[in-house]
């Protein structure tokens, strides 16, 4: 009898404890105390702020984008493919290095306008080494020296941004692609300080100037198409993807 009474007391105690737990659990669920944590509570708020880009000329920009896309996919793409097929890889790399070396005045100006004297001097050293030891820049000889490793390229658009000049409205330029008002003026400034570009080119012969420009374009066409394809492929709205990608890239380059 004593054992049976003891078991009854234990059973009642367990039932009471179970009843309390059930009531507590149901109350907690009702009040959200025992609900699962949300992703924000569990991982924190990692949502990136959306890229806000002023685009008051969107209708015109979209038309220009369609025109550019037609030219890129039906003309430039085939030029790039043909160039890569007929040009050996070493020659292709050498040509790209040559034209990149010729961009020294723009990189120098971008550094000087931002007060980056160390960067300006490094660009000058790299240009001197690549032009001499690298046979007019065909070989990146400066890369062999630890202290002459390449910097991020600077231009006047980045310099304007470092001065606090806003980017202005987004623009799509015919054939040139994505830009904004600040970068458009920067582009014109880059051409003005480049002795190989119009309007102040040292090349007086128009035929030579045209041949030089066409050769540079063909040489750069594979890189252009790779960058264009990466921004466009898989995008639901290629125009918006290009706009946001370009704006994020330029903002990041200015902040560095």
C-alpha positions in Angstrom: 0.0 0.0 0.0 2.8 2.4 0.9 4.6 1.7 -2.5 1.3 2.2 -4.4 0.7 5.5 -2.6 4.3 6.6 -3.4 3.8 5.8 -7.1 0.6 7.8 -7.1 2.3 10.8 -5.6 5.1 10.6 -8.2 2.6 10.3 -11.0 0.7 13.3 -9.8 3.9 15.3 -9.5 4.9 14.4 -13.1 1.5 15.3 -14.4 1.6 18.7 -12.5 5.0 19.4 -13.9 3.9 18.4 -17.4 0.8 20.6 -17.1 2.9 23.6 -16.0 5.3 23.1 -18.9 2.5 22.8 -21.4 0.8 26.0 -20.1 4.1 27.8 -20.1 5.0 26.7 -23.6 1.7 27.6 -25.0 1.8 31.0 -23.4 5.4 31.5 -24.6 4.4 30.6 -28.1 1.5 33.0 -28.0 3.7 35.8 -26.8 6.5 34.9 -29.2 9.0 34.1 -26.4 9.9 30.7 -27.7 9.5 31.4 -31.4 12.4 30.7 -33.7 14.8 33.6 -34.3 14.4 35.5 -37.5 17.4 35.5 -39.9 18.0 39.2 -39.0 18.1 38.3 -35.3 20.3 35.2 -35.9 22.8 36.7 -38.4 22.4 40.4 -38.0 21.3 43.0 -40.5 23.6 42.3 -43.5 21.3 43.6 -46.2 23.2 45.9 -48.5 21.8 49.3 -49.2 20.4 49.4 -52.7 22.4 51.4 -55.2 20.6 54.7 -55.8 21.5 56.2 -59.2 19.9 59.3 -60.6 18.6 58.5 -64.0 16.3 61.3 -65.3 17.2 60.5 -68.9 16.3 56.8 -68.6 14.1 56.7 -71.7 16.9 58.2 -73.9 19.6 56.1 -72.1 17.6 52.9 -72.7 17.4 53.6 -76.5 21.2 54.3 -76.5 21.8 51.1 -74.6 19.8 49.1 -77.2 21.8 50.7 -80.0 25.1 50.0 -78.2 24.0 46.4 -77.5 23.3 45.8 -81.1 26.7 47.2 -82.1 28.5 45.2 -79.4 26.8 41.9 -80.1 26.8 42.1 -83.9 30.0 44.0 -84.7 32.4 44.3 -81.7 31.9 40.7 -80.6 33.0 39.4 -84.0 35.9 41.8 -84.2 37.1 40.6 -80.8 36.6 36.9 -81.7 38.4 37.3 -85.0 41.3 39.2 -83.5 41.8 36.5 -80.8 41.6 33.7 -83.5 44.3 35.2 -85.7 46.6 36.7 -83.1 48.9 34.5 -81.0 48.5 34.9 -77.3 51.9 36.5 -76.7 51.3 39.1 -79.4 47.9 39.8 -78.0 49.3 40.3 -74.5 52.1 42.5 -75.9 49.8 44.7 -77.8 47.6 45.2 -74.8 50.6 46.0 -72.7 51.8 48.5 -75.3 48.6 50.5 -75.3 48.3 50.3 -71.5 51.7 51.8 -71.2 50.7 54.7 -73.5 48.0 55.5 -71.0 50.6 56.9 -68.6 49.7 60.6 -69.1 46.2 60.0 -68.0 47.2 58.0 -64.9 49.9 60.6 -64.1 47.3 63.4 -64.3 44.8 61.5 -62.2 47.4 61.0 -59.4 48.6 64.6 -59.6 45.1 66.1 -59.4 44.4 64.1 -56.3 47.7 65.1 -54.7 49.1 61.5 -54.8 52.7 62.4 -55.4 53.9 58.9 -54.5 51.5 57.4 -57.0 52.5 59.9 -59.7 56.2 59.0 -59.1 55.5 55.3 -59.2 53.6 55.6 -62.4 56.6 57.6 -63.9 59.0 54.9 -62.8 56.9 52.2 -64.2 56.5 54.0 -67.5 60.3 54.6 -67.8 61.1 50.9 -67.0 58.4 49.5 -69.3 59.4 51.8 -72.1 63.0 51.0 -72.0 63.5 47.5 -70.6 60.1 46.4 -71.7 60.6 47.5 -75.4 58.1 50.5 -75.6 55.8 48.7 -73.1 55.3 45.5 -75.0 56.6 43.6 -71.9 55.6 44.7 -68.4 59.2 44.8 -67.2 58.3 46.9 -64.1 56.3 44.0 -62.7 59.6 42.2 -62.0 60.5 44.7 -59.3 58.7 44.4 -56.0 58.5 48.2 -55.4 57.1 48.9 -58.9 54.0 46.8 -58.7 51.0 48.4 -60.6 48.6 50.7 -58.8 44.9 51.1 -59.5 44.6 53.2 -62.6 43.6 56.8 -61.9 41.8 59.2 -64.2 40.3 62.7 -64.1 36.8 61.4 -63.4 38.2 59.8 -60.2 40.0 63.0 -59.4 36.8 65.0 -59.7 35.1 62.6 -57.4 37.8 62.9 -54.8 37.3 66.7 -54.9 33.7 66.1 -53.8 32.1 66.7 -57.2 28.9 64.7 -57.5 28.5 62.1 -60.2 25.4 63.8 -61.6 22.8 62.0 -63.7 23.6 58.6 -65.2 24.4 58.6 -69.0 24.8 56.0 -71.7 27.1 57.3 -74.3 26.8 56.1 -77.9 29.4 53.3 -78.5 31.3 54.3 -75.3 28.7 52.8 -72.9 27.9 53.7 -69.3 29.0 56.9 -67.8 27.7 59.9 -65.8 28.0 63.6 -66.1 31.1 63.8 -64.0 32.8 61.0 -65.8 31.9 62.5 -69.2 33.8 65.6 -68.3 36.6 63.4 -66.9 36.7 61.5 -70.2 37.1 64.8 -72.1 39.8 65.8 -69.7 41.6 62.5 -70.2 41.7 63.1 -73.9 42.9 66.6 -73.5 46.0 65.6 -71.6 46.7 62.5 -73.7 49.2 63.6 -76.4 48.1 60.7 -78.7 44.4 61.6 -78.7 42.5 64.4 -80.3 42.1 67.4 -80.0 45.7 67.9 -78.9 47.3 64.8 -80.6 51.0 65.0 -81.6 50.0 62.8 -84.6 49.3 65.3 -87.3 48.5 62.9 -90.1 44.8 62.1 -90.0 45.3 58.7 -91.6 47.9 57.7 -89.1 45.7 58.9 -86.3 42.8 56.9 -87.6 44.9 53.8 -88.0 46.2 54.2 -84.5 42.7 54.6 -83.1 41.4 51.5 -84.9 44.3 49.4 -83.9 43.9 50.4 -80.2 40.2 49.6 -80.4 40.7 46.2 -81.9 43.4 45.4 -79.3 41.1 46.3 -76.5 37.9 44.7 -77.9 38.4 41.3 -76.2 38.6 43.0 -72.8 35.7 45.2 -73.6 33.5 42.3 -74.6 34.5 40.2 -71.5 33.5 43.1 -69.2 30.3 43.7 -71.1 29.3 40.1 -71.1 29.9 39.8 -67.3 27.7 42.7 -66.6 24.9 41.6 -69.0 24.8 37.8 -68.8 22.1 36.4 -66.5 20.5 39.9 -65.7 16.8 40.2 -65.8 17.1 43.8 -66.8 20.5 44.2 -68.5 20.1 48.0 -68.5 19.6 48.3 -64.8 22.3 45.7 -64.1 24.8 47.7 -66.2 23.8 51.0 -64.5 24.1 49.7 -61.0 27.3 47.7 -61.7 29.0 50.7 -63.3 28.0 53.1 -60.5 29.1 50.7 -57.8 32.4 50.2 -59.5 33.2 53.9 -60.0 32.1 54.8 -56.4 34.4 52.0 -55.1 37.3 53.3 -57.2 36.9 56.8 -55.9 36.6 55.7 -52.2 39.9 53.8 -52.4 
